[in-house]
Amino acid sequence: MKNKKSNPGTVKRLIKTLFSFYPIILPITIFCIIFSAVVSSMPSIFMQRVIAMVESSWASGDWAGVGGEILSVVALLALFYVLSLAAATTYSQMMAVITQGALKKLREKMFDKMQDLPIKYFDTHNHGDIMSHYTNDIDTLRQMVSQSFPQLMISVITSLTVLSIMIYYCVWLAAVVVLGVAGMLFITKKIGGRSAKYFFRQQEAIGKEEGYIEEIMNGQKVVKVFCREEACKNDFNEINNELFTVSDRANKYANTLGPILNNVGNILYVIVAVAGGALLLSGAPNLSISGLAISISVVVPFLNMTKQFAGNIGQVSHQINAVVMGLAGAKRIFALLDEQSEQDDGYVTLVNAKEENGELKECAERTGIWAWRHPHRADGSVTYERLAGDVRLQDVDFGYEENKTVLHDITLYAEPGQKVAFVGATGAGKTTITNLLNRFYDIADGKIRYDGININKIKKKDLRRSLGMVLQDTNLFTGTVMENIRYGRLDASDDDCVAAAKLAGAHDFITRLPEGYNTVITGNGANLSQGQRQLLSISRAAVADPPVMILDEATSSIDTRTEAIVQRGMDALMKGRTVFVIAHRLSTVKNSDVIMVLEQGRIIERGSHNDLIAQKGKYYQLYTGAFELE
C-alpha cells in the first residue's frame, strides 16, 4: 500500500522535473503526440462518410458524382495522415532529446547531491546499491520516459477520442463498449496491481544483488585467501533466488494481463457486432448527438472503432510493466535526491593572509600564512586569527548511534608543532577522534576548539582544508601521477607537485616509472606497490601544505623495509606541523610528544614514551610484550 500511495506523488514530481528541464520543447512534444493520436482516431469518421455516400446512392439509384466525393474524402484523409506522420516524426526526435538530456541532468543532480551527503550516509548504505541508482534505476526510467509515457499518452488520447466519436454516432453501442472496457480496467487493476507490487520489490532486489557483487569484487583477495568461494556462491545464489522470485511473479502477472485483455477485446468485438445487428433489425431509434439513424454506415465503423478502442486499452496494459519499473527507479532516484545534505552552520573561514605593521591582513595571493576570518555577529566586526594548529578537546562524548556512546569524557590538547599519538586495541576509539576533528561526525557533548575557535563555528570546507590526512587505505584516482598529487591542491604547479614528491620521498620511484610523472594510474594504482601508493598519498598531503596532519595507521599495511622509506617521508611531512598519529606499531610513535592510550572509548594513560614506560601500565605491557597491537 505504501508504494501505491507514493506513485501519484512520484509521477507528479517526475513530470514537474521534466518540465523544469525542457519548458519549451516538452509542451511542443506533447502537442505533437496529441495531434498524432487524434488523427489516428479519425479513419472511422471517413469510413462512415464513405459508406453513407454509397448507401444514399444505392437507395436513390443516383451514382453521379459519388466517385468524386469519395476521392475528396480519401484525399483529405491522406492529408491528415501526412500531417500525423510529420507530428509523429517530430515527437520521436524530440523525445530522444528530452529523454537523454533529462537522464544526463538527473545523473548530474545525483552526483552533485552525493558530494553534499555526510560520511554517515556512505557508512550506512551499500555502495553497490548506491551505484544501481546510476545504472539500473536510470535505465528503467529511460525506457519509461522514451517509450512508455508517449505510448500511454497516445493510447489514452486515442481511446478518449474514439469514445467521443462512438457516443456521437450511437449511445447504445457506446454503452456496450464502455461496459466491456470497465471489465478490462477491473482486470487491469487487479492483475496490474499485483504486478506493480513485485516490480517495486524487483528494483530493491537488484540493488541488493549489485551491492553484494561490488562487495565481493572489492574483497576478492580476502575471499580467496580464506577459501570462501563456495560460501560466496551460496550467498549470491540466495540473493539471486530472491531476485528471481520477485521478478518471476512480477512478469507472470504482467505477461498474463496482455492475452486476457486481447481476448476480452475480441469478445467485446463480437458482442458489439451482435448488438449492432440486433439494433438494425429492431429499427430502434438512435439516441445520439449526430441524429443519424442506426444503419450499416454506423455499425460498420463502430466495429472498427471497437477494435481500435479495445486495442488501445490493451496497449495501456502492455506498458504497465515498464511504467511500474520506471516509477520504482524514479522513486529510488528521488529518495537519493531527498537525502538530508550535510549541515554546515559555520561562518568562520580560512583565508590567505599577510602581516602588516604587526597585524594580519587578508589577501588574495598565497603567502604561506593562513588565518581564520572570524566575523562577530554581536557588533559586526571581523578579526583575524593566525592558523597555528592548536587543537583541544574538552570533555567530549560521542556515539555513532543515540544511546550508544563510544567516546567517554575525552580531554586532550595538541599545541602547535606537537605530535600526539593514539594507541589502543581495535575499536578503542582512535579513528573516531580523528573523524570528529574533521567533523565527519558531530560530538554529542563537550567542546572541540581549533586555535581557540569552536570548530562548530568553522565552515566544514575550510576546516578540512586546514587538515591533511594520510590513511591506511590509499585511494588513487584514474589519471596521471602528477594529477593524483595535485589532487591535494588543485592550483598547485608542476614544480609544487615535484617538490612535494621529493619531500615525501616519492620522487625517486616516480622518475623510474615508464612515463615518470605522466604515467597514467588505473585501478586504484594496482600496478604500484602498497608502499609506492602510500608515498603518493603522502605527496598529495604534502602539496596541500596543511598546518595539521592526521596519519591514520599509514604504515600498518606495508613491510618493514618500505616502512622505513615511508616513515622518512612522513617525518619530513610532519616537521613543524601539529600531528595526530594512529599506529599499531608502537615503534612508530616513540618520538611523539605525548601518547594517548585508549581503551573502550576512554583515555586510560597519557604521557611521553619514557613516562609511560616508567608507569609500567597498559602501554608498558603492550610495548614490552609485542611491537604490534593485535
Secondary structure, DSSP 8 states (H G I E B T S, - for coil): -HHHHHHHHHHHHHHHHHHHH-TTHHHHHHHHHHHHHHHHT-HHHHHHHHHHHHHHHHHH---TTHHHHHHHHHHHHHHHHHHHHHHHHHHHHHHHHHHHHHHHHHHHHHHHHHHHS-HHHHHHS-HHHHHHIIIIIHHHHHHIIIIIHHHHHHHHHHHHHHHHHHHHH-HHHHHHHHHHHHHHHHHHHHHHHHHHHHHHHHHHHHHHHHHHHHHHHHTHHHHHHTT-HHHHHHHHHHHHHHHHHHHHHHHHHHHHHHHHHHHHHHHHHHHHHHHHHHHHHHT----SSS---S-HHHHHHHHHHHHHHHHHHHHHHHTHHHHHHHHHHHHHHHHHHTS--------BEEEEEEEETTEEEE-SS--S-EEEEEE-TTT--EEEEE----EEEEEEEE-SBTTB-SEEEEEEEE-TT-EEEEE-STTSSHHHHHHHHTTSS--SEEEEEETTEEGGGB-HHHHHHTEEEEESS----SEEHHHHHHTT-TT--HHHHHHHHHHHT-HHHHHTSTTGGG-EE-TTTTTS-HHHHHHHHHHHHHHH--SEEEEESTTTTS-HHHHHHHHHHHHHHHTTSEEEEE-SBGGGGTT-SEEEEEETTEEEEEE-HHHHHHHTSHHHHHHHH-SB--
